[in-house]
């Protein structure tokens, strides 16, 4: 019985090892902009797995700083989406390639105000799926944080 278990374990490890070395296996790439690297924060701007781009949550900080954009919720929303746009373009994607958006808001009652800014950027015929959550304690006292999943552009 013990021998069968060891044989099964060795075979499983061998198969797993072969699958991860297969030429068709998806590669994982971590992208961090120079601006983010200078800030020394402990995460990547994006992780790309195959053709899928996973963006870290973006607050409305001015590029290369920990300072929030002026203008309250609308100013932060605009800057957060601009930050997303810059990262997506740097990795070969775009806002048009976004398939899922998640929004975290400090005050969910400001949802309508957020939407006024959001639709300026996501006004495509095929809009991404989206969900939103009311929360507290966002980084730097931000009013919102937005993350997304996109595909690499095929255009």
C-alpha positions, -999 to 999 in steps of 0.1 A, spaced: 0 0 0 28 24 10 47 16 -23 16 24 -44 12 57 -27 49 66 -33 46 55 -70 15 76 -74 32 106 -57 63 103 -79 41 101 -111 20 131 -100 51 152 -94 66 141 -128 34 149 -147 31 183 -129 68 190 -137 63 181 -174 31 202 -177 49 233 -164 77 229 -188 55 223 -218 60 248 -246 23 256 -246 23 264 -208 12 299 -201 39 323 -190 34 347 -161 49 382 -164 50 408 -137 49 444 -148 60 473 -127 64 509 -141 95 529 -132 72 553 -113 58 525 -91 92 509 -86 105 543 -73 77 544 -47 89 510 -34 54 496 -29 51 458 -25 31 449 -56 31 448 -94 11 473 -115 -1 442 -134 4 405 -138 0 391 -173 -9 354 -176 -11 343 -212 -33 368 -229 -50 380 -197 -40 412 -178 -48 415 -141 -43 451 -129 -37 459 -92 -62 483 -77 -57 519 -87 -65 548 -65 -65 584 -79 -29 591 -70 -9 614 -93 16 593 -113 49 587 -94 35 601 -61 14 591 -32 -6 623 -35 -43 620 -45 -56 640 -74 -75 671 -65 -113 674 -71 -127 649 -47 -144 617 -60 -145 628 -96 -109 640 -97 -98 607 -80 -120 586 -104 -106 603 -134 -70 599 -122 -75 562 -112 -89 554 -147 -60 573 -163 -36 553 -142 -53 521 -154 -52 533 -190 -14 540 -188 -7 505 -173 -29 488 -199 -12 505 -228 23 497 -214 15 460 -215 -2 460 -249 -38 464 -239 -63 493 -236 -95 503 -219 -114 488 -248 -99 454 -239 -112 455 -203 -136 426 -196 -142 431 -158 -140 461 -135 -143 461 -97 -149 494 -79 -144 499 -41 -159 531 -28 -154 548 5 -190 561 3 -213 541 -20 -239 569 -19 -215 587 -44 -221 560 -70 -239 583 -93 -211 609 -92 -186 581 -99 -207 569 -129 -205 604 -145 -168 600 -148 -167 563 -156 -189 566 -187 -165 591 -202 -140 563 -204 -161 532 -208 -186 544 -235 -180 514 -258 -208 494 -273 -194 463 -256 -190 474 -220 -170 454 -194 -188 435 -166 -186 455 -134 -193 452 -97 -189 477 -68 -185 475 -31 -188 501 -3 -158 499 20 -137 519 44 -100 524 49 -87 527 14 -50 535 9 -40 571 15 -76 580 25 -87 576 -11 -124 578 -20 -122 549 -44 -101 521 -58 -106 504 -92 -92 472 -104 -97 454 -137 -91 424 -158 -83 429 -195 -72 410 -225 -41 419 -245 -50 437 -277 -53 418 -309 -58 449 -329 
